[in-house]
């Protein structure tokens, strides 16, 4: 199944636009997992199991795994999702961006090694750096557009002669020229709902990956109002730390499930 079909099916079956981000930090793990060699896998596996009923996708952030020499645990998690939660798209958050020959290897890493349904990429070296990902016709290519961090404005708000900011140029290019596989999506931060609305107006019903709610403070009603597509869906609204670390005590699983359910319900209430 191609990425966009899998995502649309997940929106419908889960009645959710929540994406659960996996940013595992062993220093914040509960006491029962401290010192275990497989702690990252076990923590993330439990989070996936308890939040899956409320999510439309799972988004592992690769740096949190590679920094701990835990790429093998990420591979195992991706296999676990495919076996036990096959309806949930895996979005590998890698933000890759390099020349074509290197991009070919990054694409193999994402789509062969980790079996991801989609990967995040940076567009700032141009189309030839995106093309190797797009050659995987069934896979999602999620392009950085208007990011949730405040420093993103340093570049993304640079204006052309006609006053159009760079992030809107990226949105237009993605929708009109780069989406050769029909599987492109854009990253647009929840911390900037006015920009979400401007991107949505440029790209039609293209999916948006929206980080920035939860720990980063993005407003859910404003995000949903700005980002929903013509079907009332169209978004993967990501929350990571607010769900993963909802409790550091023995009830961490139940707290994560409750946080995911509450976030899903808040998103739906704003639809």
Number of C-alpha atoms within 10 A of each C-alpha: 10 16 22 21 13 18 25 16 16 19 21 13 14 18 17 24 30 30 30 28 26 28 19 24 17 16 8 13 20 18 11 11 15 14 10 11 11 13 20 24 21 15 21 19 18 15 24 27 14 18 24 23 18 24 28 31 28 26 24 24 20 19 15 18 21 13 10 13 11 19 17 15 21 23 16 15 20 23 16 15 19 16 10 12 15 12 19 24 28 25 29 26 21 17 15 18 19 18 15 18 11 13 20 17 14 21 25 15 13 22 19 11 15 20 18 26 23 27 25 25 26 19 21 14 12 15 16 15 22 26 20 19 26 21 13 16 14 17 26 29 28 26 26 22 29 27 22 20 14 10 9 14 15 8 12 17 15 12 14 10 6 6 9 12 16 18 24 20 17 22 26 16 16 23 20 12 9 20 17 14 16 18 22 24 29 27 25 29 28 31 24 20 21 15 21 26 18 15 26 22 15 18 20 13 19 21 25 27 25 28 23 23 22 18 11 17 10 19 15 23 16 17 27 27 17 20 31 21 19 9 7 13 21 23 28 26 30 26 24 25 19 19 26 29 21 19 18 14 13 11 11 20 24 15 21 23 23 17 22 28 21 14 26 22 17 15 19 18 11 12 14
